[in-house]
Amino acid sequence: NEDESILSHVPDPKVGITGRGTRQAHDLGEALKDIVQDEKVFFHCSPYMRAKRTLEEIVSRFPKGQYLAREEPRIREQDFGNLQCHDPHLTGNKLT
């Protein structure tokens, strides 16, 4: 992500897509449309905000009715807790 400290103040599922990610998703949508042409497509999507926004950008290249999309929570990233620490007063596990 462009902001390396974002996970210290925003929960991972709520982190949005960057401008660069939006452009990449747009380009991917164009490329996928060229590959599948008029065939129907089924997308599965993680419930994370950035994944949903990525999917929205991809499917914007397809006409309605050509694709189906489903949110699938089993493909989300694993949560191990927030392990980022960007507090300049902390180093390792010790207070400075």
N, C-alpha and C positions, 0 to 999 in steps of 0.2 A: 504494500500500500504506500501511497505517497507520504503519509504521516506515520512514521515508524512508532510513534507513541500512542496511536489511536486506541490500541487495545488496553491501555492503562486507564482509559476513561469512558470507553464505549464497549458494551458487550459484543462479543464476536458476531452473534447472529444479527445484530443491528448495524454492523459496519456496511456502509453503502458502497456502490461501485464508483470508481474514479472516472474522470473524463477520458483518460486513456483506455480504461476498461470498456467504457461505452463505445468508443470508436472501434476497439477490437471486436466487440460483440456485433456491431453493425457490419463490419467487414466479414465476420464469420457467417452472419445471416445471408449476406450476398453470395458467399462461396457455397454455402449449403444449398441455397435456392438453385444455383447453377448446376449443382450435382444432382439433386433430386427432381428438378424441373417440375413436372406436374404430379408427381407421386405424392401420396399422403405421408405425413411424418408424425411420429409420436415422440414427444419430449417428456423426460422426467426431470424434475428440478428439486434441489435442496430447498428447505424452508428458510435458509439464510437470505437476508435482504439483498445482498450483492448477487446471489445466484438468481433470485427472482427478477431483478433488474436486468441481468444479463440475458435471461430468457426472453423478457419483454422486448429487448432490443433485437434479438435474433428473429423472433416471430414477426416483428414488424415488417420484415422483408417478404413474408408469405401472405397470400390472401386468406381471409377467414374461410374455414371449411377445408383447407388443405392440411391443417395440423390439429393435433390434440395435445394438450399439455396437462401434466399432473404433478402436483407437489408431492414429493416422496421423502418423508422424514428419515427413512432408513439410510439415505445416501448423504446425510449431512456430515459435517466434520465432527470428529470426536471432541468432547469437551473435557479438558484436564484442569480447568480453572484458569484464572488470570495470573500468569507467572511473569508478566512484564513489570519492571520497576524502573521508572524514569525519574525517580526522585534523586536529585543531585546530592542529597544528604545521606543517601544509603549506598553502601558498596557491599555486595554480597549479602550476608545476613547480619552485618554489624552496622550500628549507627556510627556516623563519623562526627 
